[in-house]
Amino acid sequence: MADTSSIKLPPDLAARIEERIASGGAPDAAAVVRAGLESLDADDARKLAIVREKIEAALADPRPSSPADEVFDRLEAALEKLRRP
């Protein structure tokens, strides 16, 4: 486990934390870090919910499955179109 009791931050991040505290947006550095981690956790949860919804929708889709080779061929063709200027 990493030692988190003392973390050396790059100057730009330290300045952002200090600005947040000075503006009254957080009482201390720990609160800024806590809010950042909570935001990351919420974003991860949102992304996971989207993936789960897509999986549920795919599993509930009554249409027949497509062979993987066909799917990858279509994806490669679409990517090739995007690569062309």
Secondary structure per residue as TSV (DSSP state, phi and psi in degrees):
chain	resnum	aa	ss	phi	psi
A	1	M	-	360.0	137.9
A	2	A	-	-70.7	146.2
A	3	D	-	-80.9	107.7
A	4	T	-	-103.2	7.4
A	5	S	S	-70.9	-22.1
A	6	S	S	-146.3	113.3
A	7	I	-	-118.6	129.4
A	8	K	-	-90.2	118.7
A	9	L	-	-99.6	148.5
A	10	P	-	-61.9	151.3
A	11	P	H	-54.7	-37.6
A	12	D	H	-66.5	-39.1
A	13	L	H	-70.6	-41.0
A	14	A	H	-60.0	-41.1
A	15	A	H	-64.3	-40.2
A	16	R	H	-64.6	-39.2
A	17	I	H	-65.0	-45.7
A	18	E	H	-61.7	-39.1
A	19	E	H	-63.3	-41.0
A	20	R	H	-63.2	-42.7
A	21	I	H	-67.2	-45.8
A	22	A	H	-62.3	-32.9
A	23	S	T	-81.2	-5.0
A	24	G	T	87.3	6.5
A	25	G	S	-73.7	-17.1
A	26	A	-	-157.5	147.1
A	27	P	S	-75.9	-26.9
A	28	D	S	-161.4	175.9
A	29	A	H	-62.6	-36.4
A	30	A	H	-61.7	-38.1
A	31	A	H	-67.3	-36.4
A	32	V	H	-64.8	-46.5
A	33	V	H	-63.4	-43.6
A	34	R	H	-58.5	-46.6
A	35	A	H	-63.4	-39.4
A	36	G	H	-63.4	-43.9
A	37	L	H	-66.4	-38.8
A	38	E	H	-63.9	-38.1
A	39	S	H	-65.6	-42.7
A	40	L	H	-62.6	-42.9
A	41	D	H	-61.5	-43.2
A	42	A	H	-64.8	-40.0
A	43	D	H	-65.0	-42.8
A	44	D	H	-60.9	-43.2
A	45	A	H	-64.0	-40.2
A	46	R	H	-63.3	-45.3
A	47	K	H	-64.2	-41.4
A	48	L	H	-64.0	-39.7
A	49	A	H	-63.0	-39.7
A	50	I	H	-63.9	-44.6
A	51	V	H	-62.4	-44.5
A	52	R	H	-61.7	-40.7
A	53	E	H	-62.0	-42.7
A	54	K	H	-65.7	-39.6
A	55	I	H	-64.7	-45.4
A	56	E	H	-60.6	-42.6
A	57	A	H	-64.4	-40.7
A	58	A	H	-65.4	-41.7
A	59	L	H	-68.4	-30.3
A	60	A	H	-85.1	-10.1
A	61	D	-	-66.3	121.7
A	62	P	-	-78.1	-10.7
A	63	R	S	-66.4	152.2
A	64	P	-	-66.3	150.8
A	65	S	-	-67.9	153.4
A	66	S	-	-99.4	140.9
A	67	P	-	-61.4	142.2
A	68	A	H	-55.8	-40.5
A	69	D	H	-58.8	-41.6
A	70	E	H	-65.5	-42.3
A	71	V	H	-62.0	-47.6
A	72	F	H	-66.1	-35.7
A	73	D	H	-62.1	-43.0
A	74	R	H	-65.0	-41.0
A	75	L	H	-63.8	-44.4
A	76	E	H	-63.1	-39.3
A	77	A	H	-64.7	-41.9
A	78	A	H	-65.2	-41.4
A	79	L	H	-65.5	-38.1
A	80	E	H	-63.0	-39.4
A	81	K	H	-62.1	-38.0
A	82	L	H	-68.8	-30.2
A	83	R	H	-74.8	-25.8
A	84	R	-	-73.4	137.5
A	85	P	-	-71.4	360.0
